[in-house]
Amino acid sequence: MKRIILPTDFSENAENAIRYAIQLYMGEECTFYLLHTYTPAIYRAECLLHSPGQIGLGDAYQVSAMERLGELRDRLEHDFKNPGHHFMLHAAFNTLVNEIVETVEREKIDLVIMGTQGATGAKEILLGTNTVNLIEKANCPVIAVPSDFAYEPPKEILFPTDYEIAYGEGGLKVLLHLAKMHTSQVEVIHISSGYDLSEAQSTNKQGLGSILGGIPHSFHDLPDQEVIEGINNFRSEKRMDLLVMIKNKHTFLERLFIDPVIKRAAFHLDIPFLVFPVQD
């Protein structure tokens, strides 16, 4: 049974991501953790000195959050009527990212699926602060779902890579499972630097091919260009339903979140984005 965290701030974007998750795993037995955190402004400063209970407001926020989570669960159960899907409600006085990281460890979570923006997220921002921070800190895969994305099964999966790491089947198991479940085609793209692959890169490419052996896949070598440009150019020729990347230090994905120039680049995140943590 898959164990998946679905964070919510009760925004439309959050609920859209939750509905994407339910449809993505429609044929799979899952436990979904509907998770909400709260840090009311009235005691953000006070909480440095006292607990919410001491201030006397914690219980009220907890009750209100659990009521709204219950309403959300009831709505989802009514709309999807899937006996294989089970919902756990979780509200906590904590920051969202810290609570997710702690819950991932405590509950042996397989995956987090969340919206790219919260209730106040600006459309022009690639990923919201919580999404970026979670990708930085999470020890499990994260799928970020763009606002207003209408569910499409991930029949075509785009996987850019530089072949700089040795891939492990365990580290890619969410990708492998989704690809098998949806009979997907995985398109692996590598952008040439003008040099032949090193011996290590060639070995890693062969290893990735072995891992993907039971799944339809193709390898593509693109001419020297910026990674964003290569992704956009490939997508202009062939529709993709899911973008997959592995977050390794000093790679494009790391720069994507910290480099202001790249943040302003034409990287149009209009499909779900699956990010794996650093692989051992």
C-alpha positions in Angstrom: 0.0 0.0 0.0 1.4 3.4 -1.0 1.6 6.1 1.7 1.3 9.6 0.3 1.2 13.0 1.9 -1.2 15.5 0.4 -0.5 18.9 2.0 -3.3 21.5 1.9 -3.7 25.1 2.8 -7.4 24.7 1.6 -6.6 26.7 -1.5 -7.9 25.7 -5.0 -4.4 25.0 -6.0 -3.9 22.6 -3.2 -7.1 20.8 -3.8 -6.3 20.5 -7.5 -3.0 18.8 -6.6 -4.9 16.4 -4.3 -7.3 15.5 -7.0 -4.4 14.9 -9.4 -2.9 12.5 -6.8 -6.1 10.5 -6.3 -6.5 10.1 -10.1 -2.8 9.3 -10.6 -3.1 6.4 -8.1 -6.7 5.5 -9.0 -5.9 1.8 -9.5 -3.6 1.5 -6.4 -4.5 1.0 -2.8 -3.2 4.0 -0.9 -3.3 5.8 2.4 -3.4 9.5 1.8 -2.4 11.8 4.6 -4.3 15.1 4.3 -2.0 17.4 6.1 -2.4 21.0 7.2 -0.2 23.1 9.4 -1.0 26.4 11.1 1.1 29.2 12.7 -1.5 31.9 13.6 0.0 35.3 13.4 -1.3 36.2 16.9 1.2 33.9 18.5 4.0 33.5 16.0 6.2 35.7 18.2 4.7 34.3 21.4 5.4 30.7 20.4 9.1 31.5 20.8 8.4 31.6 24.5 5.3 29.5 25.0 3.5 26.6 23.5 0.2 27.2 21.7 -1.7 25.5 24.5 -0.2 27.9 27.1 -1.4 30.8 25.0 -4.9 29.3 24.9 -5.5 29.3 21.1 -4.0 26.0 20.0 -7.1 23.9 20.6 -9.4 26.3 18.6 -7.1 26.2 15.5 -6.7 22.5 15.8 -10.4 21.9 15.9 -11.1 24.3 13.0 -8.3 22.7 10.9 -9.6 19.1 11.6 -13.1 20.2 10.7 -12.0 21.6 7.4 -9.9 18.5 6.7 -12.9 16.3 7.5 -15.0 18.3 5.0 -12.3 17.9 2.4 -12.1 14.1 3.0 -15.9 13.8 2.7 -15.9 15.7 -0.5 -13.1 13.5 -2.0 -14.7 10.3 -0.9 -18.0 11.4 -2.4 -16.5 12.5 -5.7 -14.2 9.5 -6.3 -15.8 6.6 -4.4 -12.6 4.5 -4.3 -12.7 1.8 -1.7 -8.9 1.3 -2.1 -8.2 4.9 -1.0 -8.0 5.7 2.7 -7.6 9.1 4.2 -5.8 10.1 7.4 -6.3 13.6 8.7 -3.4 15.5 10.3 -3.3 19.1 11.5 -0.3 20.4 13.5 1.1 23.6 14.9 4.3 23.7 12.9 5.8 24.9 9.7 4.6 23.0 6.7 8.0 21.7 5.6 9.1 20.6 9.0 5.9 18.8 9.6 6.1 17.0 6.3 9.7 16.0 6.9 8.8 14.6 10.3 5.8 12.8 9.0 7.8 11.3 6.2 10.2 9.8 8.7 7.5 8.7 11.2 5.0 7.2 8.8 7.4 5.8 6.3 6.0 7.9 3.5 6.6 7.0 -0.1 5.8 10.3 -1.8 4.5 13.8 -1.3 2.2 15.4 -3.9 1.5 19.2 -3.6 0.6 22.2 -5.6 3.3 24.5 -6.9 1.7 27.6 -5.2 -0.2 28.3 -2.1 -3.2 30.5 -1.6 -1.2 33.7 -2.2 1.2 32.3 -4.8 2.1 34.6 -7.6 1.6 33.1 -11.1 5.0 34.2 -12.4 6.9 32.3 -9.7 8.2 29.0 -10.9 7.7 27.2 -7.6 6.4 28.5 -4.3 8.6 28.8 -1.2 7.2 25.8 0.5 7.6 23.6 -2.6 11.2 24.7 -3.0 12.1 24.2 0.7 10.4 20.8 0.7 12.4 19.6 -2.4 15.5 20.8 -0.6 14.9 19.0 2.6 12.7 15.9 1.8 14.1 12.5 1.9 11.4 11.1 -0.4 10.2 12.0 -3.9 8.0 15.1 -4.4 5.5 15.8 -7.2 4.7 19.4 -7.7 1.5 20.0 -9.6 1.0 23.4 -11.4 -2.0 25.5 -10.7 -5.1 24.6 -12.8 -3.4 21.5 -14.3 -6.2 19.3 -15.6 -5.3 15.6 -14.9 -3.8 13.6 -17.7 -2.3 10.2 -17.1 1.5 10.3 -17.5 1.8 8.4 -20.8 4.9 10.4 -21.8 7.5 11.0 -19.2 10.5 13.3 -19.8 13.7 12.5 -17.9 16.6 14.9 -18.5 20.0 13.7 -17.1 23.7 14.3 -17.3 24.6 10.6 -16.5 26.8 11.9 -13.7 25.3 9.6 -11.0 24.9 5.9 -10.7 21.1 5.2 -10.7 19.6 2.8 -8.3 16.3 1.0 -8.9 15.2 1.7 -5.4 15.9 5.4 -5.8 13.7 5.5 -8.9 11.0 3.2 -7.8 8.2 5.9 -7.9 9.1 6.5 -11.5 9.2 2.8 -12.4 5.9 2.2 -10.6 4.1 5.0 -12.3 5.5 4.1 -15.7 4.3 0.5 -15.3 0.9 1.5 -13.9 0.2 3.9 -16.7 2.1 2.0 -19.5 4.2 5.1 -20.0 7.0 5.9 -22.4 10.1 7.4 -20.7 12.1 9.8 -22.9 15.6 10.2 -21.5 17.4 13.3 -22.8 21.1 14.2 -22.5 22.4 17.5 -23.6 25.8 17.2 -25.2 28.7 19.3 -23.9 30.5 18.8 -27.1 32.6 15.9 -25.7 32.0 12.2 -25.7 30.6 10.6 -22.5 33.2 9.8 -20.0 33.6 6.1 -19.0 31.7 6.8 -15.8 28.8 8.5 -17.7 28.7 5.6 -20.2 28.5 3.1 -17.4 25.7 5.1 -15.7 23.8 5.3 -18.9 24.0 1.5 -19.4 22.8 1.1 -15.8 19.9 3.4 -16.3 19.0 1.4 -19.5 19.0 -1.8 -17.4 16.7 -0.2 -14.7 14.3 0.9 -17.4 14.6 -2.4 -19.3 11.0 -3.5 -18.6 9.5 -0.1 -19.6 9.3 1.5 -23.0 12.0 4.1 -23.2 14.3 6.0 -25.6 17.6 7.8 -25.2 18.1 11.1 -26.9 21.3 13.1 -27.3 20.6 16.8 -27.9 23.1 19.3 -29.3 24.9 21.6 -26.9 22.4 24.1 -25.4 21.1 25.3 -22.1 19.2 22.6 -20.2 16.0 24.7 -20.1 16.2 25.4 -23.8 16.7 21.6 -24.4 13.7 20.7 -22.3 11.5 23.3 -24.0 12.7 22.4 -27.5 12.1 18.7 -26.9 8.6 19.4 -25.5 7.8 21.6 -28.5 8.2 18.5 -30.7 6.5 15.9 -28.5 3.9 16.3 -25.8 5.0 15.3 -22.3 2.8 14.6 -19.3 5.4 14.5 -16.5 8.9 15.9 -16.0 11.3 13.9 -13.8 14.6 15.1 -12.3 17.0 14.0 -9.6 18.2 16.7 -7.3 22.0 16.3 -7.0 24.3 19.0 -5.7 25.9 21.3 -8.3 23.5 20.2 -11.1 21.0 22.2 -13.1 18.2 21.4 -10.7 20.1 22.9 -7.8 20.8 26.0 -9.8 17.2 26.2 -10.9 16.2 27.1 -7.3 19.1 29.3 -6.3 20.2 31.1 -9.4 18.1 34.3 -10.0 19.0 34.3 -13.7 17.6 30.8 -14.2 14.5 31.6 -12.1 13.7 34.3 -14.7 14.4 32.0 -17.7 11.7 30.6 -19.9 11.1 27.4 -18.0 7.4 26.9 -18.3 6.3 24.5 -15.6 2.9 23.6 -16.9 3.1 19.8 -16.3 3.7 18.0 -13.0 7.3 17.9 -11.9 8.6 14.8 -10.1 11.8 15.4 -8.1 13.8 12.7 -6.5 16.2 13.4 -3.6 19.9 13.1 -4.0 20.8 9.5 -4.8 23.4 7.6 -2.7 
